[in-house]
Amino acid sequence: MSIRVEINNRISEGRLFRLRPHVQSDPNERTVLMSSEIHDLVSGPWPDGPMGIRCGYLRADLESFVANDVITVCWDPFEARDAKMGRLDPITDEVWDLRSQAPPPSLRVFCRFAEKDVLVALTCNPRSVPIPWLDRLPLRERRSREWRDAIVKCRREWNVLFPAHQPLSGVHLSDYISNAVLQ
């Protein structure tokens, strides 16, 4: 069974959700599929205050991916600077993070690619400070146990959804994402 069939099965089961941009005139060049965790964070309605503001910006970051905006990518782990996405260590795990940084606190969405331009967003962690409405430990230093645990959790979530499929593996950035540039 192809991964596309599996994706459609997970969507019909309510275990995966396709992000539909709020602005329908945006071109849908890429696809974001979300776990229920990510879907709950970005779908609202949110309470007034910090959670609503932060989750709205997270949704905008994911919609930017769908809209085929230029994405800056960190190809080498630990060299992110201002990249929007990056491969994580070890790169053989094919786990990526999407960085939602503004406004603080920063969030990291852990994801994998099912196909070129098809991002599966699985889990979310605060980057450096605890967030009361997100029941996850901050990632802190880049080689911390929390980073390792978040990568393992992302892999585990993938295996629950797609036990018979590995994530996309590539050699070049263009194997994963259209309209992206290396940082």
Sequence and secondary structure as in RCSB ss.txt:
>XXXX:A:sequence
MSIRVEINNRISEGRLFRLRPHVQSDPNERTVLMSSEIHDLVSGPWPDGPMGIRCGYLRADLESFVANDVITVCW
DPFEARDAKMGRLDPITDEVWDLRSQAPPPSLRVFCRFAEKDVLVALTCNPRSVPIPWLDRLPLRERRSREWRDA
IVKCRREWNVLFPAHQPLSGVHLSDYISNAVLQ
>XXXX:A:secstr
  HHHHHHHHHHHTS EE   SSTTS   SEEEE HHHHHHHH    TTHHHHHHHHHHHHHHHHHTT  EEEE 
STT  TT SEEE SSGGG  EEEEE SSSS EEEEEEEEETTEEEEEEEEESSS BTTB S    STTSHHHHHH
HHHHHHHHHHH TT      SSGGGT SSEEE 
